[in-house]
Amino acid sequence: MIFMNILFLTFKKYEGLDLARALGHYGHRVVVHGITLAKDCPIIKIGRIVKLILQEHGKHDVVIAENMLYDGLAGLILSKLDNIPLVLYIKGYFPTDYLDSPYHKILRGPGSYLTEQVITKSDCIIYVSQWLKDKYDEYFRKRRSSATGNKLWRIIHHAPRAFFLKNEKKETKKGDNNIVLCYAGNLNFRGKARGILLLFNAFRKLLNLSRSNIILYVVGDGKYRPLLERKIKQLKLDGRVLFTGKVDQTSLKTYYQSSEIFVYPSYDDACPTVVMEAQACGIPAIVTNSSGAAEIVEDEVTGLICRPTARDLANSLLRLLENPSKGEMGANAKKHMRYSLCWDVSARLFNEVLDVLIA
């Protein structure tokens, strides 16, 4: 085993610190930075890149960078200056896919070019799901690019925070006998909003199939919330679907624990953290086979996987609600997160990749 000094450029600092601690068990020293942690203009982020390069030049044996444009570009420059490997830890689509403001749209073309160059010149790519790798391969195949080519790659899922794995008594909502379903996520992205619209239509069908007093909590906030609230009124689901807005981690855990089922029918998530968090709290999850979420739920063991249609989702919800073994599924989900999809497993797989690169 080779002990290394690792620079980890991350989009979510808490995930970077979790992985850094796990890699520390192998004797590695990991420094965590996050250029894109704050929502600043591109010029400020470029200034951060320059400052980072001046601070970290010559100090590391390998750079791990997430696929965000600025982190990846900083990692590429350092890898070339210091002649060290660059590992890309890809968790989502190209960062330019999410640039909506007018001045950002001007940068979309150059940003896509630079991101493609970072991917092309990296030494290894880590994808958080096979679904995401397939998306990138398809993207470059259409562009007739060999960016991913025969490059060294691995699939390594990320993991939930240890906070959600702590053994605590399951919370219950006071003052009612409702059966609680839960969805959590950022309402800023169109693909996720489409998934929630699918959920609302399925929930309407579920209420027609069941006489139970069922409510659905939508935990999170974003620009598509007004659209979703209008849809609730159209479907006459007022009082049955409740928006909580943005909540802190402690409140989020309470919503998970007070739910019978976590449901997440997103169309375009690579490896949704919220699904792992809910399962870590001992809640069975229902996801669709249209995203990477299907890779972190074991069908009929830790939850259910269905097709992305309102009818199939409604039937899956009803089937799991009426399943007397859903409590066992929740227990299986917690074990799955604790022993199979945890940062210790991720760090072991990362360490194997690093040994190959350095050797």
Secondary structure, DSSP 4 states (H G I P E B T S, - for coil): ----EEEEE-SSHHHHHHHHHHHHTTT-EEEEE-TTSS---HHHHHHHHHHHHHHHTTS-SEEEEESSHHHHHHHHHHHHHHT--EEEEE-SS-GGGG--SHHHHHTHHHHHHHHHHHHHH-SEEEES-HHHHHHHHHHHHHTT--SSTT-EEEE------GGGGS--PPP--TT---EEEEEE--TTSHHHHHHHHHHHHHHHHHHHH--S-EEEEEEB--TTHHHHHHHHHHTT-BTTEEEEES--HHHHHHHHHT-SEEEE--SS-SS-HHHHHHHHTT--EEEETTSGGGGSS-BTTTEEEE-SSHHHHHHHHHHHHT-TTHHHHHHHHHHHHHHTSSHHHHHHHHHHHHHHHH-
